[in-house]
């Protein structure tokens, strides 16, 4: 039984890490595309190194949270999915209203970049149960 729980924890955490690696690539592509399309240049907060480090760490922790959800609640996957979908919607709404710069154009650029990254991460984190339950994914990747 203990080995089975460790396997569940390991699979949940590694699924989160895998999603983090994929999301890092997606967010880096979004960052490059968004900046080249809009001309937004400030990079003190959102830059390549912060994206690489924070996304992988965040989604590994999300995998651990998923393990806690499936151990705590009877329908843990469903509860997790609903909570993270609502959290994504709320964070997307809040990030679209953030005020970082005095200059209107720079502020709008930051909002667009931040909101896009939040939505990418939120949707991916919400879909973690689907990958975790996929037998082919667990066999081939994890």
N, C-alpha and C positions, 0 to 999 in steps of 0.2 A: 504494500500500500504506500509506504514512504517513497519507494522508487517511482511509483506512478505519479504521485504529487510532484516530485522533482521534475519528472518528464513534462508534466503539464506546465509547471512554472518555466522550464527551459524553453518549451515550444512557444509559449506566449511571449516571453522576453525576446527570443530570437525572431519571431514574426514581427514584433515591433521594430527591432533593429533592421531587419530586411526592408520594411516599409520606409524606415528612416533613410537608408542608403538610396533607395529609389527616389524618395522625395527630395533628397539633397540634390540629385541630378536634375529633377524637374524644376526645383526652385532656383538652381543656378541658371538653367536655361531661361526661366521666366525673368530672373534678374537681368540677365544680359539683353534679352529681347525687349523688356520694358524700358530699360535705360536707353537703349539705342533708338527705340521708337519715340520716346517722349523727350529725350534730352536731359532727363533728371540725373544729376551728378553727385550730390552729397552722399558720402558713404561712411559716416562715422558710426552709425548704428547697424545698418544692414549692409554687410559686405561679404566677400567670399569666405573669409575665415569664420565669421560669426554664423553664417549659414551652415557651413560644414559641421562645426562643432555643436551648435545648439540644436539643429534638427536631429542629428543622430542621438544625442543625449535625451532630448525630449521624447522621441518616439520609442526609445528603449524603456524609459520610465512609463510611457503609455502602455507598453506591453506588460509591464509589471502591474499597472493598474487594472488591465484587463484580467489578469490572473486573480487579482483581489475581487473583481466583480463576479467572476464565475465561481469563486469559492464562497462568496458572501451571500449572493442572491440565488434563488431557485432558478430563475430565468436570467442568469447573469449576462449572457450574450445580448439578449434583447434590451435589458436595462442599460447595459453599456452603450449599445448602438443609439438608443434614444437620448441618453444623457450627452453623449459626445456630439450627436447631431444638433441638439439644442445649444450646447456650448459653442459649437462652430457658428451657428446662426447668430448667437449673441456676440461673440468675439468679432465676427465679420461686420456686424452692425456698429459695434463700438470702434473698430479700427477705421471704419469709413468716416468717423467723426473726430478722429484724433487731431490735435493741433500741436504741431512740432515747430514750425517755422513761422516767422512773421510774414515773410513774403508769400503771397497767395499761390503763385505758380509752384514754388518749392514745396509748400504744404500740400498742395493737390498731388504732386508727384510722389511724395512720401506716403500719402493716404492710399494711392493706387498700388504702390509697391507692397506696402504692409498688408493691405486687404487681400491682395492676390496670394501672398504667401500664407496668410492665415487660412484662407479658403482651401488652398492646396493641402496644407497640413491637416486641417479639420476633416475634410472629406476622406483623406487617406486614413486618418486615425479612426474615423467612424467605421470604415470598411475592414478594420483589423479582424473582427470575428469571421468574416467570410473567408479570408485567407487561412485563418487558424483552423477552420473546420474543413478545409479542402485537403483531402487525403493525398492527392497528387503533389500539391505544394509541399506538404510536410515530408513526403518521401523524397522528392527531388531536390528540395532546397535546404530544408532543415535536417 
